Amino acid sequence: MNFSHVLLLVFACLVALCSVGAAPEPRWKIFKKIEKVGRNVRDGIIKAGPAIAVLGEAKALGK
């Protein structure tokens, strides 16, 4: 192959890569899953707060 064929091949590959659009949404949503786990942990801590406070008061009375 001479230089013009190689240059044409590189240019065609470049055009093909630039014309391909990205997928609108990835198939695996790892960051969404991590966010959901964090949200569940936060909500669990908030809901357990009063119960932990009661246990702390009971422990203080037992001393």
Backbone torsions as a table, in degrees:
resi	resn	phi	psi	omega
1	MET	NA	140.8	176.4
2	ASN	-93.1	177.9	-172.8
3	PHE	-61.3	-36.5	-177.2
4	SER	-68.3	-36.0	177.5
5	HIS	-67.7	-40.5	178.4
6	VAL	-65.2	-43.2	178.9
7	LEU	-63.3	-41.0	178.6
8	LEU	-65.4	-40.1	178.6
9	LEU	-64.8	-43.8	178.3
10	VAL	-63.8	-42.0	179.3
11	PHE	-64.8	-41.0	179.2
12	ALA	-64.8	-40.9	177.2
13	CYS	-65.1	-39.8	178.7
14	LEU	-63.8	-44.1	178.5
15	VAL	-64.0	-41.4	179.9
16	ALA	-63.7	-41.1	179.8
17	LEU	-68.6	-36.0	-178.4
18	CYS	-75.6	-27.0	-176.4
19	SER	-85.0	-13.1	-179.8
20	VAL	-79.1	127.3	179.2
21	GLY	-89.1	155.7	179.2
22	ALA	-76.9	154.9	176.8
23	ALA	-67.3	142.7	-177.4
24	PRO	-66.2	-26.6	-177.7
25	GLU	-152.6	130.7	179.9
26	PRO	-66.4	150.8	-178.4
27	ARG	-72.1	-34.8	177.4
28	TRP	-103.2	127.2	-175.6
29	LYS	-109.3	65.8	-174.9
30	ILE	-64.1	-37.6	-177.7
31	PHE	-71.9	-33.7	176.0
32	LYS	-65.6	-39.5	179.3
33	LYS	-66.4	-41.5	178.4
34	ILE	-63.9	-40.9	178.8
35	GLU	-63.9	-40.1	179.8
36	LYS	-65.9	-40.7	177.7
37	VAL	-62.8	-44.4	178.5
38	GLY	-62.3	-39.5	179.0
39	ARG	-66.1	-40.3	178.7
40	ASN	-65.9	-39.6	177.7
41	VAL	-63.9	-45.2	179.4
42	ARG	-60.7	-45.3	-179.7
43	ASP	-65.3	-37.2	177.7
44	GLY	-64.4	-39.7	178.2
45	ILE	-66.2	-40.5	179.6
46	ILE	-64.5	-41.9	-179.0
47	LYS	-71.3	-29.7	-178.4
48	ALA	-84.4	-9.0	-177.5
49	GLY	-55.8	-52.1	179.9
50	PRO	-62.3	-37.2	179.7
51	ALA	-66.1	-38.8	178.7
52	ILE	-68.0	-36.6	177.7
53	ALA	-64.3	-41.0	179.2
54	VAL	-64.8	-42.4	178.0
55	LEU	-62.7	-38.4	177.6
56	GLY	-65.2	-38.9	177.8
57	GLU	-67.4	-39.5	178.6
58	ALA	-65.5	-37.9	178.6
59	LYS	-66.9	-38.8	179.8
60	ALA	-66.7	-35.1	178.4
61	LEU	-71.1	-29.6	-178.1
62	GLY	-74.3	-16.8	-178.0
63	LYS	-78.1	NA	NA
